């Protein structure tokens, strides 16, 4: 998934996710996007920042059977995908893997699955329990304060290489 990973890391590097929100809470995913939400109105004004940076979509639906949409993996939403991403709450290999989205023009394609949550499961579970009322949109916004690239302690920083 080199293209999708690169796109997401560029989005984070350029701080495009700062101030965005998790909005969608469905039985199988929680989804974040470049939207502002005041509890009643969803605004996509932040999408302009992604578009201006040319970091708003993946250029092709990259997918590998070696990295399926299992619980706590991260996928890119849409066709073409992006910039919204979601965290799988269950195994979504059939729903979001090849042929799982038949309403798209090229239904045999799949959503890119490019990362896995390795810690903080309790935070995701708390998000999942957050109320949505009669829709799948959270009643109150769950804001992404900031997203940053964290270099593991045992690896050299890019600037040091």
C-alpha positions in Angstrom: 0.0 0.0 0.0 2.8 2.4 -0.7 0.7 5.1 -2.4 -2.0 5.2 0.2 0.5 5.2 3.1 2.4 8.0 1.5 -0.7 10.0 0.9 -1.8 9.7 4.5 1.6 10.5 5.9 1.7 13.6 3.6 -1.7 14.7 4.9 -0.4 14.3 8.5 2.9 16.0 7.8 1.0 19.0 6.4 -1.3 19.1 9.4 -4.4 18.7 7.3 -6.1 16.4 9.8 -5.7 19.0 12.6 -9.2 20.2 13.6 -11.0 17.6 11.5 -13.6 15.3 13.1 -14.8 11.7 13.5 -18.4 12.1 12.3 -19.8 8.7 11.3 -20.5 5.9 13.8 -21.8 2.8 12.2 -21.9 -0.8 13.4 -18.9 -1.7 11.3 -16.8 1.6 11.2 -16.1 4.9 12.8 -15.1 7.5 10.1 -13.2 10.7 10.1 -13.1 13.4 7.5 -12.2 17.0 6.7 -15.4 18.3 8.1 -16.4 20.7 10.8 -19.4 19.8 12.8 -21.3 21.8 15.4 -23.8 19.2 16.4 -26.4 20.2 13.7 -24.6 21.2 10.5 -21.7 19.4 8.8 -19.4 21.7 6.8 -16.7 20.4 4.4 -14.8 23.7 4.4 -11.6 21.9 5.5 -11.7 19.8 2.3 -10.4 22.8 0.4 -7.1 22.5 2.3 -6.7 18.9 1.2 -7.6 19.9 -2.4 -5.2 22.9 -2.5 -2.4 20.6 -1.3 -3.4 18.0 -3.9 -3.7 15.5 -1.1 -7.4 14.8 -1.2 -7.7 11.5 -3.0 -5.8 8.3 -3.8 -5.1 8.1 -7.5 -6.0 4.5 -7.7 -7.8 2.0 -5.5 -4.8 0.2 -4.1 -5.5 -3.1 -2.3 -3.7 -6.2 -1.2 -5.3 -9.5 -0.1 -2.3 -9.7 2.3 -3.6 -6.7 4.3 -7.4 -7.2 4.5 -10.0 -5.0 6.3 -9.8 -6.8 9.7 -10.9 -5.3 13.0 -8.9 -2.2 14.0 -7.4 -1.8 10.5 -7.7 1.6 8.8 -9.2 2.1 5.3 -9.7 5.0 2.9 -13.4 5.7 2.1 -14.9 6.4 -1.3 -14.2 5.9 -5.0 -11.8 7.5 -5.7 -10.9 7.1 -2.1 -10.2 10.0 0.3 -9.6 12.0 2.1 -12.0 10.4 4.6 -10.7 7.4 6.5 -12.3 4.9 8.8 -11.4 2.4 11.5 -12.8 -1.0 11.0 -14.7 -2.2 14.1 -15.3 -5.7 12.8 -13.8 -7.8 10.0 -14.9 -5.9 6.9 -13.0 -7.9 4.3 -16.2 -8.9 2.5 -17.9 -5.4 2.7 -14.8 -3.3 1.9 -12.6 -5.8 0.0 -12.8 -6.6 -3.7 -16.3 -6.7 -5.0 -17.8 -5.6 -1.6 -19.1 -2.2 -2.8 -21.2 -3.0 -5.8 -22.8 0.5 -6.0 -19.5 1.9 -7.3 -18.8 1.8 -11.1 -15.8 -0.6 -10.7 -17.4 -2.8 -8.0 -14.6 -5.3 -8.3 -12.2 -2.8 -6.7 -11.7 -2.4 -3.0 -11.2 0.4 -0.5 -7.4 0.8 0.3 -6.6 -0.8 3.7 -3.3 0.7 4.8 -2.8 0.7 8.5 -3.6 -1.0 11.8 -4.3 0.4 15.2 -1.9 -1.2 17.6 -2.7 0.7 20.8 -5.6 2.8 22.2 -8.4 0.3 21.6 -10.2 1.6 24.6 -10.4 5.1 23.0 -12.0 3.5 19.9 -14.4 1.6 22.1 -15.4 4.8 23.9 -15.9 6.5 20.5 -18.1 3.6 19.4 -20.3 4.1 22.5 -20.7 7.8 21.9 -24.3 8.7 21.1 -25.6 9.3 17.6 -29.3 9.9 18.2 -31.4 8.7 15.3 -28.6 8.9 12.7 -25.1 7.5 12.2 -23.6 10.9 12.9 -22.2 11.6 16.3 -24.4 13.9 18.4 -21.4 16.0 19.3 -18.2 16.2 17.3 -15.2 14.1 18.1 -12.4 16.4 17.2 -9.0 15.4 16.0 -6.9 17.9 17.9 -3.8 17.1 16.0 -2.2 14.2 14.0 1.5 13.8 14.1 4.1 11.3 12.7 5.8 9.6 15.6 9.2 8.0 15.0 9.9 4.9 17.0 12.7 5.4 19.6 14.9 2.8 18.0 14.8 4.3 14.5 16.7 7.3 13.3 14.7 10.4 12.5 14.5 11.4 8.9 16.4 14.6 9.5 19.2 12.6 11.1 19.6 10.1 8.3 
